[in-house]
């Protein structure tokens, strides 16, 4: 049994790395992952994002099954890597030096 709903079994190879429940975990994974792996992940998930959102809409947000919650976290990770893939070509935000921004409120669930 995988981490994702059966309809998204093709994304299962990415689940163990990218189904992360918090923004700090997703950001740390982005920074630690080579761009080639990030692009591979992004290219696999992006075409399935609309189907994933449609799938998730069948559940009340506070009653998502575990596999659906993992799918939601996978989408959050896809969003986390979108700017590095689409705009920057690197994991870090360019020209920011050592500046950081800590997120104090997480998306729910």
N, C-alpha and C positions, 0 to 999 in steps of 0.2 A: 504494500500500500504506500502510495506516494504522499507528498506534502500538499499537492494541489488537486483540485477536482479532476476527475477523469477526462473531462472535455479539454483540459489544458495539459494533458500528459506530455505533449511535445515540449513544454517549457520546464518540465521536471529537472533536466540537467542543471538548470540555473537556481532551482529552489533552495538547495542547501546553503548556497552562498548569499543569495539576495532576498530571501524571505525574512527580513529583519524588522522587528517591531518598533525600533526607535530611530529617530533622525541621527543621533550621534553614531549609532552602529552603521547606518547606511552611509554616512559621510566618511567614516573611518575606512569602510570597505572600499568606497570609491577611491580614496587616496592610496590605498594599498594594492589596488588591482591594476595590472597593466592595461593600457589603453586598448590594445588588441582584444583583450577579454571583455572590456567594457563595451566596445563597439559590437562584438559578437552578441552579448547579452541584449543590448539596445535593439539591434537589428532583428533579433528573434521575438522580443516582447512587443515592440511598437506596432507591428501589423495585427497583433492579437489584442491590443489594448481596448478597442471598442467592444469586441466580443466579451472580453473580461468584465468590462463595466456593465454590459447588458446582463451578463450572468449574475453579477453581484446585486443588481437592482431587484432581483426576485426575493431578496431577504431583507427583513428589517435590519437596520444598521447595528442595533444592539443585540441581534440574534444570529449573527453570522456563524456558520459552522467553522470548525478549525481550518478545514481545507480552503474555505472561502476567505477567511481572515489571512491565510498565507498568500492567497492570490492578490488580495488587496495590498499586502506588504510588498509583494513583487512589483505591483504597479507603482507604489511609492518609490521603490528603488529605481524603476525605469525613469521616473520623473527626476530623481536625484542625479542620474547620469545624462540627462538630456542636454543640458548646456555644455558639458565637456565634449559630448559627441558632436552636437550641431554647431557650436560656436567656437569653442576654445581649442579643441584638439589636444587637451591635456586635462588631467584630473583636478588640478588646482585652479582657482580663479586667478587669471593673469593679473600681474601688476598690483598685487595686494600685499606683498611682502609677508610680514608675520601677523597681519591683522586677522582677527578671528571674530566670529559671531556665534554666541551660544543660544540655542533654541530653548526656551523655557516652557513652552506649551506644545505638546505633541498632538498631531491629528488623532481623532478618536474614531474608531476603535484602534 
